[in-house]
Amino acid sequence: MQGPYRGSCLCTAIQFEVDQFAAQTGHCHCSMCRKFHGAAFATIAEARREHFRWLSGEDSLKAYTAANGTTRRFCAICGSSLTFASPNADPDLVEIALGGFDDEVPVRPDAHIYVASGASWARPDDDLPQYLAGRDSKRIR
């Protein structure tokens, strides 16, 4: 599969494009991702900043910064989750909600993170590595 890979929010006011993905794509089970995405976990892919661009609707982006310093960007019109940024993350990377892509993308999740705070009703049951917190925490499977 050859990029660019296009994505958008639910109402399509915001559109973006990624030429190429970085190495990690994971399912995050933390309580904030669950609440923000309205699902058992959020699947987040990474791209280097130079391979990511907003095509339209950047003026409709809103941001929420949580007490722990993580910032989530979303569409002000439809509420779609779009990007995530941790204060400790590499500033050259953009973390993008995989569900926002309109095109098929050539990435597959490679881990479950923050499973210690995951929903009791949706435990991971695949063969991917599982970490209590981030990828630098204890691996439990």
C-alpha positions as CSV (number, residue, x, y, z in Angstrom):
1,M,0.0,0.0,0.0
2,Q,1.3,3.4,-1.0
3,G,0.4,6.6,0.8
4,P,-0.9,9.2,1.2
5,Y,-3.6,7.9,3.5
6,R,-6.5,10.3,4.1
7,G,-8.7,10.7,7.1
8,S,-11.4,12.9,8.4
9,C,-13.8,13.6,11.3
10,L,-17.3,12.3,11.2
11,C,-18.8,15.5,9.6
12,T,-15.8,15.8,7.3
13,A,-15.1,19.4,8.3
14,I,-11.6,18.4,9.2
15,Q,-9.5,16.4,6.8
16,F,-5.9,15.1,7.1
17,E,-3.4,13.1,5.4
18,V,-0.4,10.8,6.3
19,D,2.3,9.9,3.8
20,Q,3.9,7.2,6.0
21,F,3.4,5.7,9.4
22,A,6.0,5.4,12.2
23,A,6.7,2.1,14.0
24,Q,4.1,1.9,16.8
25,T,0.4,1.4,16.8
26,G,-1.3,0.4,20.0
27,H,-4.6,-0.1,21.7
28,C,-4.7,2.2,24.8
29,H,-7.1,1.0,27.6
30,C,-6.6,4.0,30.0
31,S,-9.7,5.5,31.4
32,M,-9.2,8.8,29.6
33,C,-8.9,7.2,26.2
34,R,-12.0,5.1,26.9
35,K,-14.0,8.2,27.9
36,F,-12.7,10.3,25.0
37,H,-13.4,7.7,22.4
38,G,-16.5,6.2,24.0
39,A,-15.1,2.7,23.5
40,A,-13.2,0.0,25.4
41,F,-9.9,1.3,24.1
42,A,-8.5,3.8,21.6
43,T,-6.3,2.6,18.7
44,I,-3.6,5.1,18.1
45,A,-1.0,5.2,15.2
46,E,2.1,7.3,15.0
47,A,3.5,9.3,12.1
48,R,6.4,11.6,11.9
49,R,5.3,15.3,11.9
50,E,6.7,15.8,8.4
51,H,4.5,13.0,7.1
52,F,1.3,14.4,8.6
53,R,-0.7,17.4,7.4
54,W,-4.1,18.9,7.9
55,L,-5.9,19.3,4.5
56,S,-8.9,21.3,5.7
57,G,-10.8,22.4,8.7
58,E,-7.9,23.1,11.0
59,D,-9.9,26.1,12.4
60,S,-12.5,23.6,13.6
61,L,-10.0,21.8,15.8
62,K,-10.4,22.1,19.6
63,A,-8.1,20.7,22.2
64,Y,-8.6,19.4,25.7
65,T,-5.6,19.1,28.0
66,A,-6.1,16.8,31.0
67,A,-4.6,17.2,34.5
68,N,-1.8,14.8,33.5
69,G,-0.7,17.1,30.6
70,T,-2.0,14.9,27.8
71,T,-3.7,16.8,25.0
72,R,-6.5,15.4,22.8
73,R,-7.6,17.2,19.7
74,F,-11.1,16.8,18.3
75,C,-13.6,18.4,15.9
76,A,-15.6,21.2,17.5
77,I,-18.5,20.4,15.2
78,C,-19.0,16.6,15.5
79,G,-16.7,15.7,18.4
80,S,-14.6,13.2,16.5
81,S,-11.3,12.2,18.3
82,L,-8.4,13.0,16.0
83,T,-5.0,13.3,17.7
84,F,-3.3,12.7,21.0
85,A,-0.1,14.2,22.5
86,S,1.7,13.3,25.7
87,P,4.0,15.9,27.3
88,N,6.8,13.3,27.4
89,A,6.3,12.2,23.8
90,D,8.7,12.8,21.0
91,P,7.6,16.2,19.6
92,D,8.4,15.0,16.0
93,L,5.7,12.4,16.2
94,V,1.9,12.8,15.8
95,E,-0.4,10.2,17.4
96,I,-3.5,9.8,15.4
97,A,-6.8,8.0,16.2
98,L,-6.8,5.1,13.7
99,G,-10.6,5.1,13.5
100,G,-10.5,8.5,11.7
101,F,-8.9,7.2,8.5
102,D,-11.1,6.9,5.5
103,D,-8.5,4.9,3.6
104,E,-7.3,1.4,4.5
105,V,-3.9,1.9,6.2
106,P,-0.9,-0.5,6.3
107,V,-0.6,-0.7,10.1
108,R,-1.6,-3.2,12.6
109,P,-1.7,-2.7,16.4
110,D,1.4,-4.2,18.1
111,A,0.5,-3.9,21.8
112,H,-2.2,-3.2,24.4
113,I,-1.2,-0.4,26.9
114,Y,-2.6,0.7,30.2
115,V,-4.5,-2.6,30.6
116,A,-4.4,-2.1,34.4
117,S,-7.0,0.6,34.1
118,G,-8.9,-1.1,31.3
119,A,-12.6,-1.9,31.4
120,S,-13.5,-5.1,33.2
121,W,-16.0,-5.9,30.4
122,A,-13.5,-5.8,27.6
123,R,-10.2,-7.6,28.4
124,P,-7.8,-8.2,25.5
125,D,-7.9,-11.7,24.3
126,D,-5.4,-11.7,21.4
127,D,-1.7,-12.5,21.3
128,L,-0.4,-8.9,21.4
129,P,1.9,-7.9,24.2
130,Q,0.1,-6.3,27.2
131,Y,1.6,-3.6,29.5
132,L,0.2,-2.5,32.8
133,A,0.8,1.1,31.8
134,G,2.9,2.5,28.9
135,R,5.3,0.4,26.9
136,D,8.1,1.1,29.4
137,S,6.1,-0.5,32.2
138,K,5.8,-4.1,33.3
139,R,4.7,-6.4,30.5
140,I,2.1,-8.9,31.7
141,R,1.7,-10.9,28.6
